[in-house]
Amino acid sequence: MLGSERGVVEEWLSEFKTLPETRIPSYAGSLHLKKTLVPALYRVIQDPNNEEIVDKDGNSRLLSFTIPSLSKPSVYHEPSSLGPMALTEGALCQHDLIRVVYSGVHPQRETFTAQNRFEVLCFLMLCYNSAVVYMPLSSYQSACRMTSRLCVCGFPRQQQKSWREPCNRVLLDPEFMVQMLTAVYHAIYNGEWELGREALEDILYRSQLELYSQPLLVGDAMRNSLPASAPDEPRARQVLQVEVTPTVRRISISAITTASIRRHRWKREGKACFQQQGAGSRAIGAAQPFKGQLPLLGFQGEGRE
C-alpha cells in the first residue's frame, strides 16, 4: 500500500524538478486538484520506516543522550558523596526530572561552502569521535597536531612551535572546537600525554582570544581533572574509574526520610508514655500511707510511739 503512495510522491517530485521558475506559482496553485497527492505525502512523511528517521537496517538515526542528575547515582558520581542536599522546592521538583538531549537527522548538503563547512566538519568530527577507540596511535598524533595548528596558526603562540612556516589564521567554530576537545581528551589517556596536553593548552589559548565560552568551560574542566603527571600505561587506558561498591554510606545521617520521621515520632511518643507512667506511679505512692521510719523525729509510719 505504501509503495503506491511513494510512487505518487516520486512522480510529483519529478514533475516539480522539470518545471521552470516561471511556472512554479501556477503549478503550486493547481496542487489542490490532485486529490491523491496530499494523503500520500502525509503517509510517506509519517511512515516509521522513513529513510530520514531510520537507516536501511531499521536503526534510528536520532541519537539520544541522558544527562546525569546529581540526585541519582551514575558512573560519574555517588549522590551521598556530595553531602546532604537541601530539600528546597526546586530540588524536589527536579528530583525525578530526566533531561534527554537528541542529536541526529542532519540535513543533507550537496556542496561544501563557507556557510556550511563547520556544520559538515562538526559532523565529521562526531563520526571520528564515535569510532576513536578503534583508531591507531598515529591517528591520535595527527588529531593533536591538527588541533594545535588550527588553534595557533597566525597568532603569536605559533612562534613557540617547532614549525614556524608562515600561515594565515583559520576561522574556528565553538562547536567544532568542542569536538576537537573530545578527540584530544581521548588521546591524552591513550598514549599521547605530551601531544594531548599541548593541544589542550592551544585550544584554551584560542578560546580565550576568541571569547568562546563552550570550549573554554569544557577545556578548563578537562585540565583541572588531569593528574599532575602522566599516568602509567595500564591506568592510562582507564579514563573512568568506577567503584563497584561505594566507600561511603548511601544514606546520610542528616537526610530526612519517611522512616526517620516515623522513628522520631515513636521515640517522642514512647518518652511521653514513660513520663506519664512515672508521674502515675509517684501519685499512687503519695496516696498510700507511709510505713517507713523517720529516724530524725523518732516517728513510725503507723503512729507515734
Backbone as CSV, one residue per row, in Angstrom:
resi,resn,N_x,N_y,N_z,CA_x,CA_y,CA_z,C_x,C_y,C_z
1,MET,0.828,-1.205,0.000,0.000,0.000,0.000,0.860,1.251,0.000
2,LEU,1.939,1.200,0.800,2.816,2.356,0.886,3.641,2.540,-0.374
3,GLY,3.874,1.449,-1.132,4.638,1.575,-2.362,3.933,2.426,-3.400
4,SER,2.621,2.282,-3.540,1.876,3.107,-4.488,1.900,4.574,-4.085
5,GLU,1.812,4.850,-2.783,1.855,6.235,-2.324,3.238,6.840,-2.536
6,ARG,4.268,6.045,-2.358,5.606,6.538,-2.667,5.743,6.859,-4.152
7,GLY,5.110,6.045,-4.993,5.147,6.322,-6.424,4.482,7.641,-6.768
8,VAL,3.362,7.955,-6.099,2.690,9.236,-6.334,3.585,10.399,-5.933
9,VAL,4.259,10.274,-4.793,5.141,11.345,-4.330,6.346,11.496,-5.244
10,GLU,6.940,10.388,-5.672,8.089,10.470,-6.573,7.704,11.068,-7.921
11,GLU,6.516,10.755,-8.407,6.050,11.353,-9.662,5.872,12.860,-9.513
12,TRP,5.332,13.273,-8.373,5.161,14.714,-8.144,6.517,15.421,-8.053
13,LEU,7.506,14.785,-7.409,8.828,15.387,-7.310,9.506,15.492,-8.666
14,SER,9.330,14.477,-9.508,9.925,14.526,-10.845,9.294,15.628,-11.688
15,GLU,7.994,15.841,-11.543,7.343,16.935,-12.263,7.839,18.294,-11.770
16,PHE,8.019,18.400,-10.465,8.441,19.683,-9.903,9.866,20.040,-10.322
17,LYS,10.745,19.045,-10.437,12.132,19.321,-10.808,12.266,19.815,-12.241
18,THR,11.358,19.403,-13.120,11.446,19.801,-14.530,10.772,21.134,-14.817
19,LEU,10.114,21.726,-13.838,9.403,22.985,-14.075,10.367,24.164,-14.105
20,PRO,10.170,25.108,-15.014,10.933,26.362,-14.942,10.408,27.232,-13.803
21,GLU,11.193,28.215,-13.423,10.815,29.049,-12.287,9.559,29.861,-12.566
22,THR,9.295,30.179,-13.802,8.114,30.993,-14.113,6.812,30.221,-13.923
23,ARG,6.861,28.908,-13.997,5.644,28.108,-13.879,5.418,27.545,-12.475
24,ILE,6.332,27.793,-11.559,6.181,27.257,-10.203,4.957,27.828,-9.493
25,PRO,4.661,29.157,-9.568,3.453,29.654,-8.882,2.162,29.033,-9.398
26,SER,2.027,28.920,-10.717,0.805,28.325,-11.264,0.713,26.837,-10.936
27,TYR,1.861,26.155,-10.913,1.854,24.733,-10.562,1.462,24.536,-9.099
28,ALA,1.959,25.421,-8.219,1.602,25.316,-6.804,0.121,25.598,-6.578
29,GLY,-0.460,26.502,-7.379,-1.879,26.795,-7.232,-2.787,25.678,-7.691
30,SER,-2.280,24.776,-8.507,-3.098,23.666,-9.005,-2.903,22.371,-8.223
31,LEU,-2.128,22.403,-7.151,-1.881,21.176,-6.392,-3.123,20.692,-5.652
32,HIS,-4.055,21.621,-5.326,-5.246,21.186,-4.604,-6.153,20.317,-5.462
33,LEU,-5.943,20.335,-6.780,-6.745,19.495,-7.663,-6.290,18.034,-7.628
34,LYS,-5.083,17.789,-7.152,-4.570,16.421,-7.075,-5.013,15.812,-5.747
35,LYS,-6.076,15.063,-5.775,-6.689,14.538,-4.559,-5.838,13.466,-3.878
36,THR,-5.023,12.771,-4.663,-4.242,11.666,-4.083,-2.869,12.092,-3.578
37,LEU,-2.457,13.320,-3.905,-1.098,13.728,-3.558,-0.948,14.032,-2.064
38,VAL,-1.865,14.830,-1.521,-1.738,15.246,-0.119,-1.814,14.058,0.843
39,PRO,-2.785,13.133,0.715,-2.766,11.952,1.604,-1.510,11.106,1.459
40,ALA,-1.005,11.010,0.210,0.222,10.239,0.011,1.416,10.904,0.692
41,LEU,1.463,12.243,0.641,2.550,12.956,1.310,2.516,12.728,2.824
42,TYR,1.335,12.837,3.415,1.209,12.615,4.858,1.602,11.189,5.227
43,ARG,1.219,10.233,4.399,1.511,8.836,4.713,3.011,8.554,4.621
44,VAL,3.660,9.114,3.619,5.093,8.872,3.450,5.893,9.564,4.549
45,ILE,5.490,10.796,4.912,6.232,11.534,5.935,6.080,10.879,7.303
46,GLN,4.871,10.390,7.615,4.612,9.793,8.917,4.984,8.319,8.999
47,ASP,5.524,7.761,7.945,5.906,6.351,7.959,7.045,6.139,8.952
48,PRO,6.928,5.192,9.891,8.022,4.969,10.854,9.292,4.463,10.208
49,ASN,9.208,3.893,9.027,10.392,3.411,8.321,10.908,4.439,7.327
50,ASN,10.605,5.711,7.570,11.083,6.767,6.697,12.609,6.786,6.706
51,GLU,13.207,6.929,5.541,14.659,6.879,5.434,15.327,8.059,6.134
52,GLU,14.575,9.160,6.360,15.156,10.285,7.067,15.203,10.048,8.576
53,ILE,14.453,9.067,9.078,14.400,8.790,10.511,15.187,7.538,10.865
54,VAL,15.096,6.495,10.048,15.815,5.251,10.287,16.663,4.931,9.067
55,ASP,17.680,4.104,9.278,18.532,3.689,8.178,17.950,2.444,7.517
56,LYS,18.720,1.857,6.621,18.227,0.702,5.880,18.036,-0.522,6.768
57,ASP,18.738,-0.570,7.913,18.590,-1.690,8.846,17.491,-1.471,9.879
58,GLY,16.809,-0.340,9.811,15.753,-0.053,10.770,16.210,0.616,12.045
59,ASN,17.498,0.969,12.135,18.011,1.649,13.326,17.734,3.143,13.239
60,SER,17.432,3.738,14.368,17.085,5.154,14.393,18.311,6.007,14.109
61,ARG,18.125,7.025,13.278,19.194,7.976,13.017,19.293,9.036,14.116
62,LEU,18.296,9.104,14.966,18.263,10.101,16.029,18.907,9.520,17.284
63,LEU,20.002,10.111,17.721,20.716,9.658,18.907,20.208,10.420,20.128
64,SER,20.030,9.712,21.228,19.547,10.322,22.467,20.599,10.142,23.556
65,PHE,20.794,11.182,24.353,21.754,11.180,25.443,21.038,11.655,26.706
66,THR,21.158,10.888,27.773,20.553,11.240,29.051,21.581,11.963,29.909
67,ILE,21.254,13.173,30.326,22.157,13.968,31.151,22.076,13.468,32.587
68,PRO,23.208,13.116,33.221,23.159,12.617,34.602,22.616,13.668,35.560
69,SER,21.889,13.219,36.557,21.344,14.091,37.595,22.133,13.897,38.881
70,LEU,22.342,14.993,39.621,23.106,14.908,40.864,22.371,14.132,41.947
71,SER,21.055,14.008,41.812,20.280,13.310,42.837,20.243,11.808,42.635
72,LYS,20.755,11.312,41.512,20.723,9.884,41.233,22.127,9.406,40.887
73,PRO,22.509,8.203,41.300,23.869,7.725,41.042,24.092,7.432,39.571
74,SER,25.330,7.590,39.147,25.734,7.288,37.779,27.186,6.848,37.814
75,VAL,27.774,6.634,36.632,29.178,6.240,36.568,30.092,7.406,36.897
76,TYR,29.552,8.605,37.038,30.368,9.780,37.297,30.403,10.174,38.776
77,HIS,29.388,9.822,39.547,29.332,10.305,40.915,28.399,9.435,41.744
78,GLU,28.528,9.579,43.054,27.602,8.995,44.017,26.922,10.149,44.739
79,PRO,25.598,10.182,44.796,24.936,11.321,45.450,25.332,11.491,46.905
80,SER,25.597,10.391,47.611,25.928,10.501,49.026,27.289,11.141,49.256
81,SER,28.177,11.081,48.261,29.484,11.698,48.418,29.427,13.212,48.334
82,LEU,28.311,13.752,47.861,28.169,15.199,47.754,27.645,15.828,49.033
83,GLY,27.280,15.022,50.020,26.751,15.546,51.264,25.251,15.720,51.198
84,PRO,24.646,16.066,52.327,23.184,16.250,52.341,22.777,17.435,51.490
85,MET,21.725,17.259,50.717,21.209,18.310,49.854,19.993,18.946,50.514
86,ALA,19.868,20.232,50.345,18.736,20.949,50.922,17.453,20.556,50.204
87,LEU,16.434,20.231,50.990,15.150,19.829,50.409,14.324,21.065,50.096
88,THR,14.770,21.830,49.116,14.028,23.007,48.695,12.956,22.612,47.693
89,GLU,12.088,23.570,47.400,11.010,23.284,46.455,11.562,22.995,45.065
90,GLY,12.600,23.741,44.667,13.186,23.500,43.356,13.860,22.152,43.255
91,ALA,14.551,21.729,44.339,15.211,20.420,44.327,14.201,19.291,44.271
92,LEU,13.080,19.435,44.987,12.057,18.392,44.959,11.376,18.316,43.602
93,CYS,11.184,19.452,42.948,10.549,19.448,41.625,11.439,18.792,40.581
94,GLN,12.769,18.931,40.721,13.696,18.388,39.737,14.253,17.029,40.134
95,HIS,13.707,16.412,41.200,14.265,15.140,41.673,14.073,14.039,40.646
96,ASP,12.890,13.922,40.081,12.590,12.874,39.103,12.662,13.380,37.669
97,LEU,13.208,14.561,37.468,13.288,15.123,36.127,14.475,14.515,35.387
98,ILE,14.223,13.965,34.222,15.253,13.344,33.396,15.407,14.179,32.129
99,ARG,16.595,14.683,31.920,16.866,15.512,30.750,17.494,14.641,29.665
100,VAL,16.904,14.661,28.496,17.370,13.865,27.363,17.675,14.820,26.214
101,VAL,18.857,14.683,25.647,19.287,15.504,24.523,19.312,14.628,23.284
102,TYR,18.752,15.114,22.202,18.681,14.368,20.950,19.627,14.991,19.927
103,SER,20.245,14.123,19.162,21.154,14.557,18.113,20.990,13.625,16.924
104,GLY,20.891,14.198,15.774,20.748,13.377,14.582,19.838,14.011,13.551
105,VAL,19.551,13.242,12.500,18.755,13.674,11.347,19.334,14.987,10.818
106,HIS,20.614,14.939,10.454,21.287,16.124,9.943,20.836,16.409,8.515
107,PRO,20.730,17.675,8.151,20.312,17.999,6.780,21.367,17.592,5.762
108,GLN,20.919,17.254,4.597,21.827,16.836,3.534,22.427,18.055,2.849
109,ARG,23.718,18.004,2.597,24.425,19.099,1.944,24.984,18.602,0.619
110,GLU,24.624,19.306,-0.427,25.088,18.914,-1.759,26.474,19.463,-2.056
111,THR,26.776,20.661,-1.549,28.063,21.307,-1.813,28.694,21.730,-0.495
112,PHE,29.998,21.885,-0.524,30.782,22.296,0.641,31.118,23.768,0.482
113,THR,30.427,24.633,1.217,30.585,26.078,1.088,31.116,26.664,2.391
114,ALA,31.397,27.984,2.352,31.887,28.659,3.547,30.818,28.764,4.619
115,GLN,29.552,28.740,4.219,28.460,28.856,5.186,28.212,27.558,5.953
116,ASN,28.416,26.427,5.302,28.090,25.150,5.959,29.317,24.291,6.250
117,ARG,30.510,24.845,6.098,31.699,23.997,6.255,31.868,23.516,7.694
118,PHE,31.596,24.380,8.671,31.751,23.939,10.057,30.641,22.989,10.473
119,GLU,29.484,23.112,9.863,28.425,22.139,10.128,28.834,20.760,9.644
120,VAL,29.457,20.705,8.471,29.931,19.429,7.941,31.130,18.922,8.744
121,LEU,32.042,19.822,9.107,33.220,19.406,9.868,32.845,18.899,11.260
122,CYS,31.855,19.530,11.874,31.400,19.049,13.183,30.831,17.641,13.083
123,PHE,30.102,17.376,12.019,29.554,16.031,11.840,30.671,15.019,11.581
124,LEU,31.681,15.411,10.803,32.800,14.501,10.549,33.582,14.211,11.833
125,MET,33.800,15.236,12.649,34.481,15.011,13.927,33.633,14.173,14.874
126,LEU,32.314,14.332,14.801,31.431,13.494,15.612,31.544,12.031,15.203
127,CYS,31.617,11.776,13.904,31.806,10.400,13.426,33.169,9.857,13.849
128,TYR,34.196,10.705,13.807,35.532,10.268,14.228,35.554,9.936,15.717
129,ASN,34.943,10.786,16.528,34.938,10.552,17.975,34.120,9.323,18.360
130,SER,33.104,9.003,17.569,32.316,7.808,17.877,33.094,6.525,17.621
131,ALA,34.127,6.595,16.778,34.946,5.415,16.484,36.400,5.618,16.889
132,VAL,36.650,6.564,17.816,38.028,6.896,18.160,38.721,5.755,18.898
133,VAL,37.976,4.882,19.551,38.599,3.773,20.284,39.217,2.750,19.336
134,TYR,38.800,2.751,18.085,39.337,1.793,17.114,40.494,2.379,16.310
135,MET,40.849,3.640,16.536,41.883,4.299,15.754,43.272,3.923,16.262
136,PRO,44.272,3.880,15.369,45.640,3.581,15.814,46.264,4.792,16.501
137,LEU,47.455,4.578,17.046,48.149,5.641,17.763,48.527,6.792,16.839
138,SER,48.831,6.486,15.588,49.174,7.548,14.636,47.997,8.485,14.389
139,SER,46.786,7.961,14.478,45.613,8.813,14.305,45.480,9.807,15.454
140,TYR,45.781,9.384,16.686,45.750,10.304,17.828,46.792,11.406,17.666
141,GLN,47.967,11.037,17.169,49.010,12.035,16.951,48.590,13.056,15.900
142,SER,47.992,12.587,14.829,47.536,13.504,13.779,46.434,14.425,14.287
143,ALA,45.530,13.896,15.098,44.446,14.723,15.638,44.996,15.820,16.543
144,CYS,45.990,15.501,17.368,46.570,16.508,18.254,47.342,17.565,17.469
145,ARG,48.117,17.142,16.480,48.870,18.113,15.671,47.925,18.997,14.863
146,MET,46.884,18.416,14.296,45.904,19.202,13.553,45.229,20.230,14.449
147,THR,44.903,19.836,15.666,44.267,20.757,16.605,45.187,21.916,16.954
148,SER,46.453,21.626,17.213,47.398,22.687,17.565,47.602,23.657,16.411
149,ARG,47.731,23.155,15.210,47.941,24.031,14.056,46.737,24.928,13.801
150,LEU,45.548,24.367,13.891,44.356,25.174,13.641,44.168,26.264,14.691
151,CYS,44.584,25.998,15.918,44.315,26.945,17.002,45.341,28.069,17.096
152,VAL,46.584,27.830,16.719,47.626,28.836,16.949,48.184,29.429,15.666
153,CYS,47.825,28.916,14.503,48.397,29.462,13.271,47.917,30.906,13.079
154,GLY,48.877,31.794,12.800,48.571,33.210,12.639,48.546,33.991,13.930
155,PHE,48.843,33.356,15.071,48.861,34.022,16.374,50.282,34.008,16.936
156,PRO,50.588,34.871,17.913,51.954,34.899,18.467,52.414,33.571,19.051
157,ARG,51.510,32.741,19.507,51.890,31.458,20.092,52.545,30.545,19.067
158,GLN,52.341,30.822,17.788,52.935,29.983,16.742,54.460,30.047,16.785
159,GLN,55.024,31.178,17.272,56.477,31.309,17.320,57.115,30.351,18.320
160,GLN,56.334,29.806,19.225,56.863,28.859,20.201,56.879,27.426,19.685
161,LYS,56.314,27.200,18.522,56.230,25.849,17.973,57.479,25.525,17.167
162,SER,57.675,24.229,16.956,58.813,23.790,16.145,58.609,24.122,14.675
163,TRP,57.386,24.176,14.222,57.074,24.573,12.855,56.727,26.065,12.851
164,ARG,57.404,26.832,12.039,57.219,28.276,12.018,56.983,28.798,10.608
165,GLU,56.597,27.927,9.707,56.327,28.413,8.361,55.120,29.342,8.393
166,PRO,55.138,30.411,7.619,54.035,31.389,7.667,52.724,30.766,7.179
167,CYS,51.664,31.032,7.911,50.335,30.555,7.538,49.306,31.525,8.089
168,ASN,48.186,31.585,7.430,47.130,32.514,7.812,46.273,31.931,8.929
169,ARG,45.544,32.808,9.567,44.620,32.373,10.608,43.440,31.626,9.998
170,VAL,42.983,30.632,10.722,41.846,29.820,10.287,40.683,30.107,11.226
171,LEU,39.555,30.473,10.655,38.361,30.721,11.455,37.852,29.406,12.032
172,LEU,37.551,29.408,13.323,37.076,28.210,14.009,35.710,28.467,14.628
173,ASP,34.946,27.398,14.736,33.611,27.448,15.318,33.657,26.833,16.723
174,PRO,32.905,27.368,17.692,32.951,26.804,19.053,32.555,25.333,19.115
175,GLU,31.529,24.935,18.382,31.108,23.531,18.412,32.180,22.618,17.822
176,PHE,32.859,23.094,16.792,33.940,22.304,16.208,35.098,22.162,17.194
177,MET,35.374,23.201,17.969,36.440,23.122,18.968,36.075,22.157,20.095
178,VAL,34.806,22.077,20.442,34.374,21.106,21.453,34.580,19.682,20.944
179,GLN,34.302,19.450,19.668,34.546,18.125,19.096,36.038,17.802,19.072
180,MET,36.878,18.803,18.819,38.319,18.573,18.877,38.768,18.255,20.307
181,LEU,38.147,18.888,21.285,38.478,18.587,22.678,38.173,17.137,23.027
182,THR,37.101,16.603,22.475,36.757,15.201,22.730,37.847,14.270,22.211
183,ALA,38.325,14.532,20.995,39.391,13.701,20.431,40.692,13.856,21.212
184,VAL,41.008,15.078,21.618,42.242,15.321,22.368,42.191,14.649,23.739
185,TYR,41.048,14.704,24.386,40.912,14.096,25.717,41.115,12.587,25.652
186,HIS,40.607,11.963,24.598,40.827,10.521,24.449,42.294,10.238,24.148
187,ALA,42.947,11.096,23.373,44.355,10.873,23.054,45.244,11.023,24.286
188,ILE,44.870,11.918,25.199,45.677,12.127,26.407,45.766,10.850,27.230
189,TYR,44.665,10.133,27.344,44.617,8.926,28.174,44.931,7.657,27.390
190,ASN,45.396,7.794,26.176,45.708,6.608,25.371,47.059,6.743,24.689
191,GLY,48.051,7.179,25.460,49.426,7.141,24.991,49.992,8.433,24.471
192,GLU,49.206,9.490,24.319,49.698,10.765,23.793,49.545,11.848,24.857
193,TRP,50.263,11.660,25.959,50.139,12.603,27.067,50.693,13.975,26.703
194,GLU,51.880,14.035,26.142,52.517,15.317,25.843,51.792,16.046,24.717
195,LEU,51.548,15.353,23.604,50.851,15.996,22.486,49.433,16.399,22.872
196,GLY,48.771,15.565,23.635,47.410,15.892,24.049,47.356,17.093,24.964
197,ARG,48.284,17.180,25.932,48.318,18.342,26.821,48.623,19.616,26.040
198,GLU,49.534,19.518,25.080,49.863,20.689,24.264,48.664,21.144,23.436
199,ALA,47.950,20.191,22.838,46.764,20.545,22.055,45.674,21.140,22.943
200,LEU,45.529,20.622,24.160,44.537,21.163,25.087,44.856,22.610,25.449
201,GLU,46.123,22.896,25.723,46.507,24.270,26.045,46.310,25.196,24.852
202,ASP,46.549,24.702,23.643,46.338,25.529,22.449,44.858,25.841,22.243
203,ILE,43.989,24.875,22.517,42.551,25.135,22.389,42.103,26.171,23.414
204,LEU,42.600,26.072,24.636,42.254,27.065,25.657,42.801,28.442,25.294
205,TYR,43.984,28.478,24.715,44.572,29.746,24.272,43.700,30.408,23.211
206,ARG,43.264,29.638,22.234,42.413,30.188,21.176,41.029,30.562,21.722
207,SER,40.508,29.776,22.636,39.191,30.083,23.206,39.208,31.388,23.991
208,GLN,40.308,31.651,24.691,40.413,32.907,25.426,40.515,34.100,24.486
209,LEU,41.211,33.938,23.383,41.329,35.040,22.428,40.010,35.316,21.724
210,GLU,39.283,34.270,21.380,38.022,34.428,20.662,36.824,34.618,21.595
211,LEU,37.035,34.449,22.906,35.951,34.554,23.895,34.848,33.538,23.608
212,TYR,35.268,32.292,23.327,34.312,31.204,23.110,34.056,30.530,24.460
213,SER,32.839,30.613,24.938,32.539,30.097,26.279,32.486,28.571,26.318
214,GLN,31.930,27.937,25.286,31.759,26.481,25.322,33.095,25.740,25.391
215,PRO,34.012,25.942,24.442,35.296,25.221,24.561,36.110,25.665,25.767
216,LEU,35.921,26.898,26.235,36.671,27.359,27.400,36.226,26.633,28.664
217,LEU,34.926,26.460,28.838,34.424,25.749,30.013,34.801,24.268,29.972
218,VAL,34.632,23.647,28.799,34.958,22.225,28.680,36.462,22.003,28.844
219,GLY,37.266,22.868,28.230,38.713,22.719,28.331,39.232,22.927,29.740
220,ASP,38.691,23.907,30.463,39.102,24.112,31.854,38.733,22.920,32.729
221,ALA,37.557,22.362,32.509,37.157,21.180,33.278,38.076,19.997,32.988
222,MET,38.472,19.828,31.730,39.381,18.743,31.382,40.751,18.952,32.011
223,ARG,41.257,20.182,31.952,42.586,20.449,32.504,42.611,20.274,34.019
224,ASN,41.551,20.680,34.695,41.508,20.533,36.153,41.356,19.080,36.591
225,SER,40.819,18.241,35.720,40.634,16.833,36.084,41.856,15.979,35.790
226,LEU,42.837,16.509,35.077,44.018,15.719,34.730,44.938,15.571,35.934
227,PRO,45.631,14.440,36.047,46.610,14.274,37.134,47.824,15.154,36.904
228,ALA,48.656,15.274,37.937,49.825,16.149,37.847,50.870,15.605,36.886
229,SER,50.979,14.296,36.777,51.964,13.676,35.893,51.275,12.634,35.036
230,ALA,52.003,12.174,34.040,51.430,11.197,33.113,51.161,9.889,33.840
231,PRO,49.968,9.338,33.726,49.682,8.049,34.376,50.407,6.919,33.676
232,ASP,50.592,5.815,34.397,51.245,4.664,33.791,50.337,4.065,32.723
233,GLU,50.895,3.177,31.936,50.177,2.650,30.769,48.905,1.889,31.132
234,PRO,48.899,0.974,32.120,47.634,0.287,32.425,46.557,1.229,32.926
235,ARG,46.952,2.213,33.730,45.954,3.129,34.265,45.506,4.135,33.213
236,ALA,46.378,4.438,32.247,46.019,5.419,31.230,44.874,4.942,30.366
237,ARG,44.697,3.651,30.277,43.612,3.117,29.461,42.259,3.234,30.152
238,GLN,42.260,3.496,31.434,41.011,3.582,32.186,40.683,5.049,32.424
239,VAL,39.928,5.622,31.508,39.578,7.028,31.633,38.622,7.227,32.799
240,LEU,37.628,6.369,32.927,36.644,6.440,34.007,36.861,5.262,34.946
241,GLN,37.141,5.543,36.189,37.313,4.505,37.191,36.053,4.457,38.047
242,VAL,35.310,3.383,37.939,34.032,3.239,38.624,34.210,2.288,39.793
243,GLU,33.757,2.689,40.970,33.800,1.825,42.138,32.610,0.876,42.112
244,VAL,32.914,-0.419,42.278,31.830,-1.401,42.285,30.989,-1.253,43.542
245,THR,31.645,-1.109,44.691,30.936,-0.878,45.952,31.368,0.476,46.481
246,PRO,30.462,1.393,46.708,30.851,2.722,47.197,31.444,2.641,48.594
247,THR,32.408,3.509,48.861,33.086,3.526,50.152,32.355,4.361,51.183
248,VAL,31.364,5.134,50.775,30.621,5.979,51.707,29.222,5.428,51.856
249,ARG,28.560,5.831,52.925,27.203,5.377,53.148,26.277,6.060,52.161
250,ARG,25.327,5.294,51.656,24.424,5.818,50.645,23.428,6.812,51.235
251,ILE,23.018,6.612,52.490,22.036,7.488,53.110,22.742,8.294,54.188
252,SER,22.685,9.599,54.063,23.321,10.449,55.046,22.559,10.409,56.356
253,ILE,23.281,10.667,57.465,22.640,10.635,58.777,21.616,11.752,58.896
254,SER,21.931,12.902,58.294,21.037,14.050,58.391,19.965,14.073,57.318
255,ALA,19.887,13.024,56.514,18.867,13.002,55.473,17.494,12.787,56.098
256,ILE,16.525,13.555,55.636,15.163,13.469,56.155,14.390,12.485,55.297
257,THR,14.017,11.366,55.856,13.248,10.355,55.149,11.984,10.053,55.935
258,THR,11.096,9.298,55.317,9.854,8.918,55.994,10.130,8.034,57.200
259,ALA,11.112,7.144,57.053,11.443,6.255,58.171,12.011,7.031,59.352
260,SER,12.858,8.024,59.067,13.430,8.799,60.168,12.369,9.614,60.888
261,ILE,11.408,10.172,60.143,10.319,10.926,60.778,9.469,10.008,61.644
262,ARG,9.141,8.809,61.139,8.333,7.868,61.910,9.084,7.406,63.161
263,ARG,10.391,7.158,63.027,11.181,6.721,64.176,11.265,7.823,65.235
264,HIS,11.415,9.067,64.765,11.466,10.177,65.715,10.137,10.332,66.449
265,ARG,9.019,10.139,65.744,7.710,10.245,66.381,7.512,9.123,67.396
266,TRP,7.987,7.915,67.063,7.875,6.802,68.006,8.683,7.075,69.274
267,LYS,9.868,7.606,69.107,10.683,7.913,70.277,10.006,8.966,71.150
268,ARG,9.469,9.987,70.497,8.816,11.042,71.262,7.578,10.520,71.989
269,GLU,6.763,9.685,71.310,5.578,9.121,71.952,5.960,8.159,73.074
270,GLY,7.020,7.366,72.870,7.469,6.451,73.913,7.977,7.190,75.141
271,LYS,8.684,8.311,74.926,9.170,9.102,76.048,8.018,9.728,76.819
272,ALA,6.987,10.190,76.077,5.821,10.779,76.746,5.074,9.728,77.567
273,CYS,4.930,8.533,77.024,4.260,7.456,77.767,5.045,7.088,79.024
274,PHE,6.373,7.067,78.906,7.203,6.734,80.065,7.073,7.789,81.154
275,GLN,7.022,9.077,80.725,6.848,10.142,81.703,5.491,10.057,82.383
276,GLN,4.452,9.727,81.588,3.124,9.586,82.177,3.076,8.433,83.180
277,GLN,3.732,7.329,82.841,3.766,6.194,83.768,4.530,6.548,85.040
278,GLY,5.613,7.286,84.909,6.373,7.692,86.086,5.587,8.633,86.982
279,ALA,4.852,9.576,86.362,4.040,10.503,87.161,2.909,9.767,87.862
280,GLY,2.303,8.774,87.184,1.224,8.000,87.805,1.713,7.184,88.977
281,SER,2.897,6.596,88.843,3.433,5.796,89.952,3.766,6.663,91.156
282,ARG,4.251,7.886,90.895,4.537,8.787,92.012,3.258,9.226,92.709
283,ALA,2.198,9.450,91.908,0.918,9.842,92.519,0.342,8.708,93.355
284,ILE,0.460,7.499,92.911,-0.037,6.342,93.678,0.757,6.174,94.957
285,GLY,2.064,6.374,94.841,2.889,6.261,96.039,2.560,7.324,97.076
286,ALA,2.204,8.512,96.623,1.844,9.582,97.569,0.520,9.317,98.242
287,ALA,-0.413,8.647,97.558,-1.736,8.372,98.145,-1.680,7.275,99.193
288,GLN,-0.753,6.331,99.158,-0.660,5.233,100.118,-0.042,5.725,101.428
289,PRO,-0.447,5.119,102.585,0.147,5.527,103.874,1.614,5.149,103.969
290,PHE,2.357,6.003,104.624,3.790,5.797,104.755,4.089,4.842,105.905
291,LYS,4.848,3.797,105.602,5.149,2.780,106.610,6.618,2.757,106.995
292,GLY,7.377,3.665,106.491,8.787,3.656,106.821,9.074,4.355,108.141
293,GLN,10.323,4.379,108.538,10.764,5.025,109.774,11.313,6.407,109.473
294,LEU,11.065,7.331,110.408,11.643,8.654,110.334,12.636,8.793,111.479
295,PRO,13.881,8.470,111.291,14.833,8.386,112.407,15.087,9.714,113.083
296,LEU,14.991,10.811,112.347,15.304,12.094,112.964,14.265,12.508,113.977
297,LEU,12.995,12.209,113.677,11.924,12.624,114.579,11.468,11.502,115.482
298,GLY,11.909,10.298,115.182,11.508,9.183,116.002,10.086,8.754,115.781
299,PHE,9.567,8.957,114.611,8.187,8.582,114.302,8.167,7.296,113.496
300,GLN,7.104,6.556,113.657,6.808,5.412,112.805,5.712,5.807,111.843
301,GLY,5.624,5.082,110.767,4.608,5.414,109.781,3.211,5.194,110.275
302,GLU,2.993,4.234,111.187,1.655,3.922,111.663,1.196,4.907,112.732
303,GLY,2.073,5.459,113.470,1.656,6.369,114.531,2.814,6.679,115.453
304,ARG,2.511,7.348,116.547,3.572,7.789,117.444,3.790,6.775,118.553
305,GLU,5.061,6.511,118.818,5.377,5.556,119.867,5.341,6.247,121.225
